[in-house]
Amino acid sequence: MSRGAVLVWLCLLAAGNIGAQTDPILIKSGRVIDPRNGLDGVMDVLVRDGVVKAVAPMIASDGDETVIDASGLVVVPGLVDIHTHVFYGTEPDAYLSNGFAALPPDGFTLRSGVTTVVDLGGAGWRNFNQFREQVIERSRTRVLSFLNIVGAGMKGGPREQNLADMDAKLTAMRAKEHPELIVGIKLAHYAGSEWAPVERAVAAAREASIPVAVDFGGHDPPLSLESLLLDHLADGDIFTHTFAHVSGREPIVDENGELRVFLPSARERGIVFDVGHGGGSFLFAQAVPAVAQGFLPDTISTDLHRSSVNGGMKDLLHVMSKFLALGMTLQDVVRASTSTPSETIGRDDLGHLGVGAVADIAVLGLRRGTFGFIDTAGLTQPGDEKLECELTLRAGEVVWDLNGISRPAWRARP
């Protein structure tokens, strides 16, 4: 069995899907966009036994499939949200690490076409096993994790400033214990003037052969963004909250609306620029000029948590729609929400519709009209297209159906 097949099996097992029987499904006449495999055209998709069996312009029905008419809709791989906070719990004063501010994934993912989320740093090495048992193993959504360099995880306040709890060796050890679930290392919210937290997070990531993601900002005085990107991070590492302008961090667009001169060099180094919208980390004043100058995000993500979901962010499709309004193509926003995040976390088994791939599929409607999008400063940008999820398949099972396109009419039932 290949490593990819093992990872698929382990994640299905974690979600309680091993051995589950799923009815065959034939999705007909949708516009299939699969950037990994270079597909963009009207095609059919056949799903059997929880995996993709065929993608072709015309697939004849054997008569045993549930046939879904996707005419006028867009069929894409299940979306991968690379920046979320789903380590929910009831521990007081625990923020995004078993606290009230994180969200249970299934209530906010499947209805948006999202089949895989990455919790970006909620758990540290000390409480990862609690996160695994409490959230990962109880979710229909596939949940992966970036391990916080702080052993206690993202509990907020002083505990995230504790250099003594940033142990690269123990963090890497925990990551290597769970390679099927832990796909990176996270540093966030440190406000000191030292580079030590960055260095320790990078050391842990290198030891475990996984990427590091950095939420940079809040430093007093500010640390050099150029140094972070060109001296500390390397190919495959992630810079999140790309389009933010927060205290203690140099924004990527200067006061004259120009991109910082070192950003092209950082992109050439292979740094991954992630949206990480959140409740305070996305401004049109940064995103509009950046996109206009050709600086598109590599990955589109939500930074899902209790505050962001009720603000301008809403869900991953909404964030994708914002970038459509800024001039990105549909193909580019799908790529940034499927194949690129999957590749970034070393999960080539996800984010595509290749034959044999797990049948995580989203069927989307592209609505046209007059829409408004809000950034985290409360300012708006108009748009004339908006994505909406009609249907979601997770491992070949229908887990969201907005308008009943997978179900028979009640009058037709015997």
matplotlib code that plots the C-alpha trace (Angstrom):
import matplotlib.pyplot as plt

x = [0.0, 1.4, 1.9, -1.0, -3.3, -2.2, -3.0, -6.4, -7.2, -6.0, -8.1, -11.2, -10.7, -10.4, -13.7, -15.4, -15.9, -13.9, -16.2, -19.1, -21.1, -21.9, -24.2, -22.6, -23.1, -23.0, -22.7, -23.8, -23.0, -21.3, -18.4, -15.5, -12.6, -9.7, -6.5, -4.2, -5.3, -5.7, -9.5, -11.9, -14.9, -18.4, -17.9, -19.4, -17.9, -18.5, -18.1, -18.1, -17.0, -16.1, -13.5, -13.5, -13.9, -14.0, -14.1, -15.1, -17.3, -20.0, -20.3, -23.2, -25.2, -25.3, -28.6, -27.6, -26.2, -27.8, -27.7, -27.2, -27.9, -25.2, -26.0, -25.1, -23.1, -19.4, -17.9, -14.6, -12.6, -13.6, -12.3, -9.3, -9.3, -5.7, -6.3, -9.1, -9.5, -11.6, -10.2, -13.4, -14.2, -15.4, -12.2, -12.4, -9.8, -8.4, -9.1, -8.5, -7.1, -10.1, -11.9, -15.1, -13.7, -13.0, -15.8, -16.8, -15.9, -19.0, -21.3, -19.3, -17.5, -19.6, -22.3, -19.6, -18.1, -15.2, -14.2, -10.7, -9.7, -6.3, -6.4, -3.6, -1.9, -4.8, -3.0, 0.6, 2.5, 1.0, -2.7, -2.6, -4.0, -6.9, -7.6, -7.3, -9.8, -12.2, -12.3, -10.4, -11.9, -15.5, -15.7, -17.0, -14.9, -11.3, -9.3, -5.6, -3.3, -0.4, 1.1, 1.8, 5.4, 3.9, 3.4, 0.1, -1.3, -3.1, -4.5, -4.1, -2.6, 0.6, 0.7, 1.5, 4.4, 6.0, 9.4, 10.1, 7.2, 8.5, 10.4, 11.4, 12.5, 9.3, 7.1, 8.9, 8.6, 4.9, 4.6, 6.5, 4.2, 1.2, 2.4, -1.0, -2.6, 0.1, 1.1, 3.0, 4.2, 2.6, 3.9, 1.5, 0.8, 4.3, 4.9, 8.5, 11.5, 13.4, 13.7, 13.8, 10.2, 10.6, 13.9, 12.4, 9.3, 11.5, 13.8, 10.8, 9.4, 12.8, 13.2, 9.8, 10.2, 7.0, 6.3, 6.1, 3.3, 3.9, 1.3, 3.6, 2.8, 2.4, 6.1, 7.3, 9.4, 8.3, 10.6, 11.7, 9.2, 11.9, 14.2, 11.4, 10.7, 14.2, 16.4, 14.2, 11.6, 12.2, 10.6, 7.1, 6.8, 3.6, 3.1, -0.5, -2.7, -1.0, -3.4, -3.5, -2.3, -1.9, 0.0, 3.6, 3.9, 4.9, 2.1, 2.9, 1.6, 3.3, 1.7, 2.0, 0.1, 3.2, 4.2, 7.3, 10.3, 11.4, 8.1, 8.9, 12.1, 10.2, 7.8, 10.7, 12.1, 8.8, 7.2, 3.4, 1.3, -2.0, -5.1, -6.1, -9.0, -10.1, -11.8, -9.0, -6.6, -8.0, -8.2, -9.2, -6.6, -4.0, -5.6, -6.9, -3.5, -1.6, -3.9, -3.8, 0.0, -0.2, 0.5, -2.3, -2.6, -1.3, -3.9, -7.3, -8.3, -10.8, -9.1, -12.4, -13.4, -16.3, -15.6, -14.6, -17.5, -20.0, -18.0, -16.9, -15.4, -18.5, -17.1, -14.5, -16.8, -17.4, -13.7, -13.2, -16.0, -14.1, -11.2, -13.4, -14.6, -10.9, -10.2, -9.0, -10.3, -12.6, -9.9, -7.4, -9.6, -10.4, -6.7, -6.0, -8.7, -8.0, -4.7, -2.3, -3.2, -3.1, 0.3, 1.5, 0.7, 2.1, -1.2, -1.2, -4.0, -6.4, -7.5, -8.1, -10.5, -8.0, -9.2, -8.7, -8.8, -11.1, -14.4, -14.4, -16.4, -18.1, -20.8, -21.1, -23.4, -21.9, -24.6, -24.6, -26.0, -25.1, -23.3, -21.3, -18.2, -17.0, -13.3, -12.2, -12.2, -15.9, -15.4, -17.1, -16.2, -18.9, -18.9, -21.1, -20.4, -20.9, -20.2, -22.8, -22.6, -25.3, -23.9, -20.9, -19.6, -17.3, -15.7, -18.5, -21.3, -23.7, -23.2, -24.8, -27.5, -28.9, -31.8, -32.3, -30.5, -29.4, -32.8, -35.9, -39.2, -41.5, -44.3, -42.1, -41.5, -43.3]
y = [0.0, 3.4, 6.2, 8.2, 5.2, 4.7, 8.3, 8.0, 4.9, 6.4, 9.6, 7.6, 5.5, 8.6, 9.9, 6.6, 5.8, 2.6, -0.1, 2.2, 1.4, 4.3, 4.2, 4.8, 8.3, 9.8, 13.5, 14.6, 17.6, 19.9, 22.1, 20.1, 22.3, 20.2, 22.2, 19.4, 17.3, 20.2, 19.8, 22.5, 21.6, 20.0, 16.4, 13.6, 12.2, 8.6, 7.7, 4.2, 2.7, 6.2, 7.0, 8.6, 5.9, 8.1, 11.6, 11.9, 14.0, 11.3, 8.4, 6.0, 5.0, 1.3, 1.9, 1.5, 4.9, 8.0, 10.3, 14.0, 16.6, 19.3, 21.2, 24.9, 24.0, 23.8, 20.5, 20.8, 18.7, 19.0, 22.4, 22.4, 25.2, 25.5, 27.9, 27.2, 26.9, 23.9, 22.8, 23.7, 23.0, 24.5, 25.2, 28.8, 31.3, 28.8, 30.8, 28.5, 25.6, 23.7, 27.0, 28.7, 30.7, 27.7, 26.0, 22.4, 21.9, 19.9, 22.9, 25.3, 23.2, 20.7, 23.2, 25.3, 22.5, 22.2, 18.5, 19.1, 21.7, 22.3, 23.6, 26.1, 25.8, 25.3, 22.3, 22.1, 18.9, 18.8, 18.7, 17.3, 13.9, 15.6, 17.5, 14.2, 12.4, 15.3, 16.7, 14.8, 11.4, 12.8, 14.8, 13.9, 16.7, 15.6, 17.5, 17.9, 20.0, 22.4, 21.9, 25.1, 25.6, 26.6, 23.3, 24.4, 25.5, 28.7, 29.6, 33.3, 36.0, 35.4, 31.6, 32.3, 34.5, 31.7, 31.1, 28.3, 26.3, 26.6, 23.3, 22.4, 18.9, 17.9, 19.5, 17.6, 14.4, 14.8, 15.7, 12.5, 10.4, 11.4, 12.1, 11.3, 14.1, 16.7, 18.4, 21.5, 23.7, 27.0, 30.2, 32.9, 35.9, 36.4, 40.0, 40.1, 41.5, 38.2, 35.9, 32.8, 31.7, 31.8, 29.9, 27.2, 26.8, 26.5, 24.0, 21.8, 21.9, 21.0, 18.1, 16.7, 17.5, 19.6, 23.3, 26.1, 28.7, 32.1, 34.6, 37.6, 40.8, 42.5, 42.9, 46.0, 47.2, 45.4, 42.7, 42.8, 41.2, 41.0, 39.1, 36.7, 35.9, 35.9, 34.8, 32.5, 30.9, 28.5, 26.8, 25.5, 27.6, 29.6, 33.3, 33.7, 36.9, 38.1, 41.0, 42.3, 45.6, 45.0, 46.7, 45.6, 44.2, 45.8, 45.4, 44.0, 47.1, 50.4, 53.8, 54.6, 51.5, 49.7, 46.1, 45.7, 45.2, 42.0, 40.1, 38.7, 37.3, 35.7, 34.1, 32.8, 31.2, 29.2, 31.0, 30.3, 33.4, 32.5, 34.7, 33.7, 36.2, 36.0, 38.7, 41.3, 40.2, 41.1, 44.7, 45.7, 48.5, 45.7, 43.1, 45.3, 46.9, 43.6, 41.7, 44.5, 44.3, 40.5, 39.4, 36.7, 34.5, 31.0, 29.6, 31.0, 30.3, 31.5, 31.7, 30.2, 31.0, 32.4, 36.1, 35.7, 33.6, 36.3, 39.1, 39.9, 36.4, 34.2, 31.0, 29.8, 30.3, 33.9, 34.5, 32.9, 35.1, 38.2, 37.3, 36.8, 40.4, 41.5, 40.0, 36.4, 33.8, 31.0, 28.5, 30.4, 30.6, 26.9, 26.1, 28.2, 26.3, 22.7, 21.6, 24.2, 23.9, 20.1, 20.2, 22.7, 20.3, 17.3, 15.7, 15.0, 12.4, 15.4, 18.3, 16.6, 14.3, 11.8, 8.3, 6.5, 9.6, 9.8, 11.2, 14.5, 16.7, 20.0, 21.0, 24.8, 27.4, 30.6, 33.2, 36.4, 39.6, 42.5, 41.6, 43.4, 42.1, 43.4, 43.5, 43.4, 47.2, 47.2, 48.6, 47.1, 46.1, 45.3, 42.1, 40.5, 36.8, 34.7, 31.1, 28.9, 25.2, 23.0, 19.6, 18.1, 14.6, 13.3, 10.0, 9.4, 10.1, 13.0, 15.2, 18.4, 18.9, 22.5, 22.0, 18.2, 17.5, 14.1, 13.0, 11.7, 13.7, 12.5, 11.9, 9.5, 7.2, 3.8]
z = [0.0, -1.0, 1.6, 0.0, 0.3, 3.9, 4.7, 3.1, 5.1, 8.4, 7.9, 6.9, 10.0, 12.1, 10.7, 11.3, 7.6, 7.1, 6.1, 5.5, 2.4, 0.1, -2.9, -6.3, -7.6, -11.1, -11.3, -14.8, -17.0, -14.5, -15.3, -13.7, -12.5, -11.3, -11.4, -10.4, -13.4, -15.8, -16.2, -16.9, -19.0, -18.9, -17.8, -15.7, -12.5, -11.4, -7.7, -6.4, -3.0, -1.8, -4.5, -7.9, -10.6, -13.7, -15.0, -18.7, -21.0, -21.2, -18.7, -19.2, -16.2, -15.2, -13.6, -10.0, -9.4, -7.9, -10.8, -10.0, -12.6, -12.2, -15.4, -14.9, -11.7, -11.0, -9.8, -7.9, -5.4, -1.8, -0.6, 1.8, 4.4, 5.5, 8.3, 10.9, 14.6, 15.5, 18.9, 20.6, 24.2, 27.5, 29.3, 30.7, 29.5, 26.9, 23.7, 20.6, 22.5, 24.0, 24.6, 23.7, 20.8, 18.5, 16.6, 15.9, 12.3, 11.0, 11.6, 9.5, 6.8, 4.9, 4.0, 2.4, 0.3, 2.7, 3.4, 4.9, 7.5, 9.1, 12.7, 12.6, 16.0, 18.5, 20.1, 21.3, 22.1, 25.6, 24.6, 21.0, 22.1, 23.7, 20.4, 18.5, 20.7, 21.2, 17.7, 15.0, 15.8, 16.2, 13.0, 9.6, 8.2, 7.8, 10.5, 10.3, 12.5, 12.7, 16.1, 18.1, 19.1, 22.5, 24.3, 25.9, 22.5, 21.5, 24.9, 24.4, 26.6, 28.7, 27.9, 24.3, 25.4, 27.4, 25.8, 28.3, 26.8, 23.3, 23.0, 19.4, 20.3, 22.1, 19.5, 16.7, 18.6, 18.9, 15.2, 14.2, 16.4, 14.2, 10.6, 9.3, 11.3, 12.1, 8.9, 10.1, 13.0, 14.0, 15.6, 16.5, 18.7, 20.2, 21.1, 22.1, 20.2, 20.0, 17.0, 19.3, 18.8, 15.0, 15.3, 17.5, 15.4, 12.3, 14.1, 15.0, 11.5, 10.0, 12.5, 11.5, 7.8, 7.7, 7.0, 9.5, 9.4, 11.0, 12.2, 12.3, 14.2, 17.5, 18.0, 19.8, 18.1, 14.9, 13.6, 10.0, 7.6, 5.0, 7.4, 8.3, 4.6, 3.3, 6.2, 8.4, 6.3, 3.4, 0.5, 1.5, 4.7, 5.1, 5.8, 6.9, 7.2, 4.0, 3.5, 7.0, 8.4, 12.1, 14.9, 15.1, 11.6, 8.3, 5.7, 2.3, 0.6, 1.6, 2.2, -1.5, -2.6, -3.8, -3.0, -0.8, -3.1, -1.3, -1.9, -5.4, -4.0, -1.1, -3.6, -5.7, -2.5, -2.4, 0.6, 0.5, 1.0, 2.7, 3.1, 6.7, 6.6, 10.2, 12.2, 11.9, 9.2, 5.8, 4.4, 0.9, 1.2, 1.1, -1.1, -3.9, -4.8, -4.2, -6.6, -9.1, -9.1, -9.8, -6.2, -5.8, -2.7, -3.0, -0.6, 0.3, 3.9, 6.5, 9.9, 11.1, 14.7, 16.6, 15.9, 12.2, 11.1, 12.3, 10.7, 7.2, 6.7, 6.8, 5.2, 2.6, -0.4, 0.7, 0.9, -2.5, -3.9, -2.6, -4.7, -7.7, -7.1, -7.0, -10.4, -9.8, -12.2, -11.0, -11.9, -9.7, -6.7, -7.0, -7.2, -4.1, -2.2, -3.4, -5.0, -3.7, 0.0, -0.3, -1.8, 0.8, 3.6, 1.8, 1.1, -2.6, -2.0, -1.5, -3.5, -6.8, -8.7, -10.1, -10.6, -7.3, -5.2, -2.2, -3.4, -1.6, -4.0, -3.9, -6.4, -6.5, -7.9, -9.3, -8.7, -10.7, -9.4, -7.2, -4.0, -1.3, 0.5, 3.9, 5.1, 8.7, 8.9, 8.1, 4.5, 1.5, -2.1, -4.7, -6.7, -9.4, -8.7, -5.5, -4.9, -3.1, -2.2, -3.7, -2.7, -0.8, -0.9, 1.8, 0.9, -1.6, 0.9, 0.5, 3.6, 2.4, -0.2, -0.3, -2.8, -2.8, -6.1, -4.9, -3.7, -5.6, -5.7, -2.9, -5.4, -7.3, -4.3, -4.3]

ax = plt.figure().add_subplot(projection="3d")
ax.plot(x, y, z, "-o")
ax.set_aspect("equal")
plt.show()
